[in-house]
């Protein structure tokens, strides 16, 4: 799973192997492309959608950084690396919930699917209260990190989550084909793209905003995890611990530990240890959606991708249906 880091506003499309950090190596998109992108994609969200009146607001508050993502964008891998690093850094036993140690040197990180959960989860009353939304005041105060992945890969992993892994998923999903769900109004690829666009339009002009691309992290994890630690205040990480954390969070090791039930959180438990597709740490393959989507479905997804803001840097490379 790989990352791209773009601090402050996102100013241009990047190749999948490229990382932009702070103000260095940024490539601005032409003004015509930017204005076209904003006019086509920008839609102001009603102000009330950024208000959380539920008791859950406290869980989404108080973080040094808020890490937002569509489900299946690689945040469990990112989270595991950070938790291993900071736990080892302070001589503590590894946990995916290091806040329980109340160690002041470990930054509190808030992980949220925010808008995506707001639109797909819970009852009407939950949405009216903004139960799954990070409060506006927190987004003004803390660092905002948006972790993104190619929406087609996100979708395929989400489909397998809903149909093979999540016992609490609605029964209707068990009977849906991948083609059906790809076109679903709430969970399909167009819904993922709309959420990503809405986040980028909401945050891209802010100084406290950073974009992280999964594909770039996957290509060069050591470089980009160092950038991420610097963003969290660890500008000079302890390198022996850093490399231990990198090794621990390798996919193969994470899968092995998940199968053995070694984690202290239900976040990392497989749906069925006999079914590799039911693992939380499943494959992490870039472009793996091609193995699950038919030619017709790939053409549908490619058409949907034309609506994705070009500032994310995901160009259309696959063939369309004849």
C-alpha positions, 0 to 999 in steps of 0.5 A: 500500500503506498502513499503520496504526501501533498501538504497544504493545497493539492496543486496538481496530478501526480504519477502513482510513483511520485510523492510531493511533500510540503512545497517541494516538487509540486507540479501545478495544474494549468488554470484552465484544468483547475477551474474546469475541475472546480466548476464541474465537481464542487458542490457546497455541503450544507453547513449542518452536515459538519455538526455532530450533536451525538455522544460520538463527537468526543471520540472524533475530537482531541486528536493531533491529526485526523486521518480520513479515508474511504474504507479499504484505502489502507488505513489499517496498515498505516495505523499499525505502522504508527502504533508499532513505532510509537509503542516501541519508541516508549517501551510499551507493549504493542496495541492498536489502541495506544491512547490507553497508555496515556503517554504524552509523547504518543500523539492522539490520532483520530481515524474516521471514514467521516462523509462516507459513513455519514452517507452509508451507515446508521439510521436517519436520526444518526445522519441528522445528528451527524454521528459519523462526522468529524466536528468542524472545530476539530478540522480547523484545529488539528492536522487533516490527513486524507488517505486515498487509493484508486477508487476501483481498488477501494471498491473491490476490497469493500465488496469483499468486506461486505460479502465475505468478511463483515458479519454485520453487513446487511443481508442484501449484500450477500446476494449482490454480484460485484457488478450490482454493487459496483453500480450501487448508489451508496456503496458503488464506485461513483459514491466513492468518487463523490466522497473523495471529491467532496473531501478534496474540495472542502480541505485542499485550500487549508494549510493544515491539510495533507494528501497521502496516496496509498500507491506511493506508500506501497512503492516506497514505504520507508521514504513516505512513512518517514514523511508521515512521522515528520508530519506528526512531529517525529522529524528525526525518528529513531531508525532501529525502531523505525525499521522494526515498525516497517518490518512488523507492518509488512503485509505478509507479517500482518496476515500471519498475525491476523490469522493467529488472532494476535491483535488486541482489536476486532479490527484485525480479525479475519471473517474466516481463517480458511478464506483469504478473501475474508482477511482485513489484510487481504492483498493490497495489490495496486490495480488488483480490481482488474482480476474481479471486474469484467471488461464491461464493469471496467468500462463502467468504472473507467467512465466513473473515473472521469468524474474524479478530481484530476488533482488526485493524480489517478489517470485512466490507463485501462482499456475501455470495452470494445 
